[in-house]
Amino acid sequence: MTSALPRTILVTGAAGFIGSALSKRLLSEGCRVIGIDDFNSYYPVELKEARVADIGPNPAFTLVRGDISDKALLEKVFSDYEPEAVVNLAAQAGVRYSIENPDAYTRSNLVGFANLLECCRHHKVGHFVFASSSSVYGKNKKVPFSEDDRVDFPVSYYAATKKANELMAASYANLYKLPLTGLRFFTVYGPWGRPDMAPWLFTDAILAGRPIKVFNNGDMMRDFTFIDDIVEGVVRVIGRVPQGDFPYEIFNIGNHSPVRLMDFIHEIEKACGREAEKIMLPMQAGDVPVTYADTAKLEAAVGFKPATPLSVGIPKFVEWFKWWKAESAKSADSKKH
């Protein structure tokens, strides 16, 4: 086990894309992992169940089915399992969905986050690591985005909740000396990814011969970051507990290599072995033209920076996606008979 990692770690959102990948990694490092997830229907629950199954039967893994906005449940989890560190990945995700359904974001991203802060405070948790997002940078004109940049102009409610999390966390670090680290993730992709994200939507459409929607005529840039790099960054940060009178840190975790949307589509076309039919559309509300991570602070602190290129990451995703579609079809077929 990596010496700096605590023995027992609570991972919220353990059936999610990043949460399940992190849980597997922590188990491989010899940690005991307590996972919590509400298995909500934002996207098909079958995918979440399959991710948990992929974590595998492991005596060191305990799954609690529940919602972090349920404070009584959380209190019981903290009392029963006494986590030494917490990684919060349970937020309601998605920029566009936050425009249609802000209530879901208030409940999970604000109420749930506040409950976790209180539980960590009362149970003397040694380190609370939480997912923020590159979306807090909004339409920041200065690139690459640095942790020192102003982030008080969110362009979506999702981004506003993530900025609120950072402020809530900073107040707990200041008032109660609770060690907290926020991680601003940049466009995460890879095997077991979410169906509402571009890699899935584009790959699914291209393989099925359907047209894809390309917003802002493809004139956007994203700092696509491979899941393994995200997990590596999180694991290293868990073991680096902020010290001092204000034990609070914020780090970017991104690939430091923004890619034009059209180039990203081209990588998927290559991996799929066919060209996409494209429908060009204007910029969507809540979207931003560019994301670009400055990762110098992360590298200085933990000696790591993400570096997996799309040419490596996209084929891995497409290969997994084909497998997943085949497994889903088999499962659907067996239910018919």
C-alpha positions as CSV (number, residue, x, y, z in Angstrom):
1,M,0.0,0.0,0.0
2,T,1.2,3.5,-0.8
3,S,2.5,4.6,2.6
4,A,0.8,8.0,2.6
5,L,-2.7,6.5,2.1
6,P,-5.1,6.1,5.0
7,R,-6.4,2.7,5.8
8,T,-10.2,3.4,5.5
9,I,-11.5,5.8,2.8
10,L,-15.1,6.8,2.1
11,V,-15.7,7.3,-1.6
12,T,-19.1,9.0,-2.4
13,G,-20.5,8.4,-5.9
14,A,-18.7,5.0,-5.9
15,A,-20.9,3.7,-8.7
16,G,-20.1,6.7,-10.9
17,F,-17.5,7.0,-13.6
18,I,-14.6,8.5,-11.5
19,G,-15.8,7.0,-8.2
20,S,-15.8,3.4,-9.4
21,A,-12.3,3.8,-11.1
22,L,-10.9,5.4,-7.9
23,S,-12.4,2.6,-5.7
24,K,-10.7,-0.1,-7.8
25,R,-7.4,1.7,-7.5
26,L,-7.6,2.3,-3.8
27,L,-8.5,-1.4,-3.2
28,S,-5.4,-2.4,-5.3
29,E,-3.4,-0.2,-3.0
30,G,-4.6,-2.2,0.0
31,C,-7.1,0.4,1.4
32,R,-10.5,-0.4,2.8
33,V,-13.1,1.4,0.7
34,I,-16.6,2.4,1.9
35,G,-18.6,3.4,-1.2
36,I,-21.9,5.3,-1.1
37,D,-24.1,5.9,-4.1
38,D,-27.8,6.7,-4.6
39,F,-28.0,5.0,-8.0
40,N,-30.2,7.8,-9.4
41,S,-31.7,7.6,-12.8
42,Y,-29.8,10.6,-14.4
43,Y,-28.5,7.9,-16.8
44,P,-29.2,4.1,-17.0
45,V,-28.7,2.5,-13.6
46,E,-27.5,-0.7,-15.4
47,L,-24.3,1.1,-16.1
48,K,-23.8,2.0,-12.5
49,E,-24.6,-1.6,-11.4
50,A,-22.1,-2.9,-13.9
51,R,-19.3,-0.6,-12.7
52,V,-19.9,-1.8,-9.1
53,A,-19.8,-5.4,-10.4
54,D,-16.5,-4.5,-12.1
55,I,-15.0,-3.4,-8.8
56,G,-15.6,-7.1,-8.0
57,P,-16.4,-9.0,-4.8
58,N,-13.8,-7.8,-2.4
59,P,-13.9,-8.1,1.4
60,A,-12.3,-4.7,1.6
61,F,-15.1,-3.0,-0.3
62,T,-18.4,-2.1,1.3
63,L,-21.2,-0.5,-0.7
64,V,-23.9,1.7,1.0
65,R,-26.9,2.5,-1.2
66,G,-28.1,6.0,-0.2
67,D,-28.1,9.7,-0.8
68,I,-25.6,12.1,0.7
69,S,-28.4,14.6,1.2
70,D,-29.8,12.1,3.8
71,K,-27.9,13.4,6.9
72,A,-29.1,10.6,9.2
73,L,-27.8,8.0,6.8
74,L,-24.4,9.8,6.5
75,E,-24.1,10.0,10.3
76,K,-24.6,6.3,10.5
77,V,-22.0,5.6,7.8
78,F,-19.4,7.7,9.5
79,S,-20.2,6.1,13.0
80,D,-20.2,2.6,11.7
81,Y,-17.1,2.7,9.4
82,E,-15.0,5.6,10.9
83,P,-13.3,6.7,7.6
84,E,-10.0,8.4,8.0
85,A,-10.3,10.2,4.7
86,V,-13.3,11.1,2.4
87,V,-13.3,11.6,-1.4
88,N,-16.5,13.3,-2.5
89,L,-17.4,12.4,-6.1
90,A,-21.2,12.2,-5.6
91,A,-22.2,15.5,-7.2
92,Q,-25.0,15.8,-9.7
93,A,-23.0,16.1,-13.0
94,G,-23.7,17.8,-16.3
95,V,-23.8,21.5,-17.3
96,R,-26.8,21.3,-19.7
97,Y,-29.0,19.2,-17.3
98,S,-28.4,21.9,-14.6
99,I,-30.3,24.4,-16.8
100,E,-33.4,22.1,-16.9
101,N,-33.3,20.7,-13.4
102,P,-31.4,22.9,-10.9
103,D,-33.2,21.3,-7.9
104,A,-31.1,18.1,-8.3
105,Y,-27.9,20.2,-8.1
106,T,-29.1,22.0,-5.0
107,R,-29.9,18.7,-3.2
108,S,-26.7,16.8,-4.1
109,N,-24.1,19.5,-4.7
110,L,-25.0,21.9,-1.9
111,V,-27.1,20.1,0.8
112,G,-25.2,16.8,0.3
113,F,-21.8,18.6,0.4
114,A,-22.8,20.5,3.6
115,N,-23.8,17.2,5.3
116,L,-20.4,15.7,4.4
117,L,-18.6,18.7,5.8
118,E,-20.5,18.4,9.1
119,C,-19.8,14.6,9.3
120,C,-16.1,15.1,8.6
121,R,-15.9,17.8,11.3
122,H,-17.7,15.8,14.0
123,H,-15.9,12.6,13.2
124,K,-12.4,14.2,13.0
125,V,-11.7,13.0,9.5
126,G,-8.1,13.5,8.6
127,H,-8.6,14.7,5.0
128,F,-11.6,15.6,2.9
129,V,-10.9,15.6,-0.9
130,F,-13.7,16.8,-3.2
131,A,-14.4,17.1,-6.9
132,S,-14.7,20.6,-8.2
133,S,-14.7,21.3,-11.9
134,S,-13.0,23.3,-14.7
135,S,-16.4,24.8,-15.2
136,V,-15.8,27.3,-12.3
137,Y,-13.4,29.2,-14.7
138,G,-16.4,30.2,-16.9
139,K,-15.4,32.2,-19.9
140,N,-12.0,32.9,-18.5
141,K,-10.0,34.7,-21.3
142,K,-6.6,34.0,-19.8
143,V,-5.2,30.5,-20.7
144,P,-4.1,28.2,-19.4
145,F,-6.5,28.4,-16.4
146,S,-4.6,28.8,-13.1
147,E,-5.8,28.1,-9.6
148,D,-5.1,31.8,-8.8
149,D,-7.5,33.1,-11.5
150,R,-10.8,34.7,-10.5
151,V,-13.7,32.3,-10.7
152,D,-16.7,34.4,-9.7
153,F,-18.5,34.4,-13.1
154,P,-20.1,30.9,-13.5
155,V,-22.0,30.5,-16.7
156,S,-24.1,27.5,-15.5
157,Y,-25.8,26.6,-12.2
158,Y,-23.7,23.4,-12.1
159,A,-20.5,25.7,-12.1
160,A,-22.1,27.9,-9.4
161,T,-22.6,24.9,-7.1
162,K,-19.0,23.8,-7.6
163,K,-17.7,27.3,-6.8
164,A,-20.0,27.2,-3.7
165,N,-18.4,23.9,-2.6
166,E,-15.0,25.6,-2.8
167,L,-16.2,28.5,-0.6
168,M,-18.0,26.2,1.9
169,A,-14.8,24.0,2.2
170,A,-12.6,27.0,2.7
171,S,-14.8,28.2,5.6
172,Y,-14.6,24.8,7.3
173,A,-10.8,24.8,6.9
174,N,-10.6,28.2,8.4
175,L,-13.2,27.7,11.2
176,Y,-12.6,24.1,12.2
177,K,-9.1,23.4,10.8
178,L,-10.5,20.5,8.8
179,P,-8.0,19.6,6.1
180,L,-9.6,20.0,2.7
181,T,-8.5,19.7,-0.9
182,G,-10.6,20.6,-4.0
183,L,-9.8,19.2,-7.4
184,R,-10.9,21.0,-10.6
185,F,-11.3,18.2,-13.1
186,F,-11.0,18.9,-16.8
187,T,-13.3,17.0,-19.2
188,V,-12.7,13.4,-18.0
189,Y,-13.1,10.5,-20.5
190,G,-12.3,6.9,-20.8
191,P,-13.8,3.3,-20.3
192,W,-16.9,3.2,-18.1
193,G,-17.6,6.9,-19.0
194,R,-21.0,8.6,-18.8
195,P,-23.6,8.4,-21.6
196,D,-24.3,12.1,-21.6
197,M,-20.7,13.0,-22.5
198,A,-19.3,13.7,-25.9
199,P,-17.1,10.6,-26.3
200,W,-20.1,8.3,-25.7
201,L,-22.6,10.3,-27.7
202,F,-20.2,10.6,-30.7
203,T,-19.0,7.0,-30.7
204,D,-22.6,5.6,-30.3
205,A,-23.8,7.8,-33.2
206,I,-20.8,7.1,-35.5
207,L,-21.0,3.3,-35.0
208,A,-24.7,3.3,-35.6
209,G,-24.5,5.5,-38.7
210,R,-26.4,8.4,-37.1
211,P,-25.4,12.1,-37.5
212,I,-23.7,13.8,-34.6
213,K,-24.4,17.3,-33.3
214,V,-21.4,19.6,-33.4
215,F,-21.9,22.8,-31.3
216,N,-20.4,26.2,-32.2
217,N,-19.4,24.6,-35.5
218,G,-16.7,22.6,-33.7
219,D,-14.8,25.8,-32.8
220,M,-14.4,24.9,-29.2
221,M,-11.3,23.5,-27.3
222,R,-11.4,21.0,-24.4
223,D,-8.7,19.8,-22.2
224,F,-9.7,16.1,-22.4
225,T,-8.2,14.1,-19.5
226,F,-8.0,10.3,-19.4
227,I,-9.6,8.6,-16.4
228,D,-6.4,6.8,-15.4
229,D,-4.6,10.2,-15.1
230,I,-7.5,11.6,-13.0
231,V,-7.4,8.7,-10.6
232,E,-3.6,8.9,-10.3
233,G,-3.9,12.6,-9.4
234,V,-6.6,11.9,-6.8
235,V,-4.7,9.1,-5.2
236,R,-1.6,11.3,-4.8
237,V,-3.6,14.1,-3.4
238,I,-5.3,12.0,-0.8
239,G,-1.9,11.3,0.7
240,R,-0.9,15.0,0.8
241,V,-2.8,16.5,3.7
242,P,-2.9,20.3,3.8
243,Q,-1.2,21.7,7.0
244,G,-1.1,24.9,8.9
245,D,-3.7,27.4,10.2
246,F,-5.7,27.2,6.9
247,P,-5.4,23.6,5.7
248,Y,-7.0,24.1,2.3
249,E,-5.8,23.6,-1.2
250,I,-7.2,23.7,-4.8
251,F,-5.6,21.9,-7.7
252,N,-6.3,21.6,-11.4
253,I,-6.2,18.1,-12.8
254,G,-6.2,18.3,-16.6
255,N,-4.1,17.2,-19.5
256,H,-2.6,20.7,-20.1
257,S,-3.2,20.1,-23.8
258,P,-6.5,21.5,-25.2
259,V,-7.8,19.9,-28.4
260,R,-10.2,21.4,-31.0
261,L,-13.5,19.6,-31.0
262,M,-13.1,18.7,-34.7
263,D,-9.8,17.0,-34.0
264,F,-11.4,15.1,-31.1
265,I,-14.1,13.9,-33.5
266,H,-11.5,12.9,-36.0
267,E,-9.8,10.7,-33.3
268,I,-13.1,9.0,-32.7
269,E,-13.7,8.5,-36.4
270,K,-10.3,6.9,-36.7
271,A,-10.9,4.5,-33.8
272,C,-14.4,3.7,-35.2
273,G,-13.1,3.2,-38.7
274,R,-15.7,5.5,-40.3
275,E,-16.5,9.1,-40.9
276,A,-19.2,11.0,-39.0
277,E,-22.1,12.8,-40.6
278,K,-22.1,16.2,-38.8
279,I,-24.9,18.6,-38.0
280,M,-23.4,22.0,-37.2
281,L,-25.2,23.9,-34.5
282,P,-24.6,27.2,-32.5
283,M,-23.0,27.3,-29.0
284,Q,-25.3,25.9,-26.3
285,A,-26.3,27.9,-23.2
286,G,-23.9,27.2,-20.3
287,D,-21.0,26.1,-22.6
288,V,-17.6,27.8,-22.7
289,P,-15.3,28.2,-25.8
290,V,-12.2,26.7,-24.2
291,T,-10.9,24.8,-21.2
292,Y,-7.1,24.6,-20.5
293,A,-5.5,23.4,-17.3
294,D,-2.3,24.9,-15.8
295,T,-1.0,21.9,-13.9
296,A,2.2,23.3,-12.5
297,K,0.8,23.6,-9.0
298,L,-0.2,19.9,-9.0
299,E,3.1,18.7,-10.4
300,A,5.0,20.7,-7.8
301,A,2.9,19.4,-4.9
302,V,2.7,15.6,-5.8
303,G,5.1,15.1,-8.7
304,F,2.5,14.2,-11.3
305,K,0.8,15.7,-14.3
306,P,-1.7,14.0,-16.7
307,A,-0.2,13.3,-20.1
308,T,-2.2,10.6,-21.9
309,P,-2.8,11.8,-25.4
310,L,-6.2,11.4,-27.2
311,S,-4.5,9.0,-29.7
312,V,-4.0,6.6,-26.8
313,G,-7.1,7.3,-24.7
314,I,-9.8,7.4,-27.4
315,P,-9.1,3.9,-28.9
316,K,-9.3,2.5,-25.3
317,F,-12.7,4.1,-24.9
318,V,-14.0,3.0,-28.2
319,E,-12.8,-0.6,-27.6
320,W,-14.6,-0.6,-24.2
321,F,-17.7,1.0,-25.7
322,K,-18.0,-1.8,-28.3
323,W,-17.7,-4.4,-25.6
324,W,-20.3,-2.6,-23.5
325,K,-22.8,-2.4,-26.3
326,A,-22.3,-6.1,-27.1
327,E,-22.8,-7.0,-23.4
328,S,-25.9,-4.8,-23.2
329,A,-27.4,-6.4,-26.3
330,K,-26.8,-9.9,-24.8
331,S,-28.4,-8.9,-21.6
332,A,-31.5,-7.4,-23.4
333,D,-31.8,-10.6,-25.5
334,S,-31.7,-12.9,-22.5
335,K,-34.5,-10.9,-20.8
336,K,-36.7,-11.5,-23.9
337,H,-36.3,-15.2,-23.6
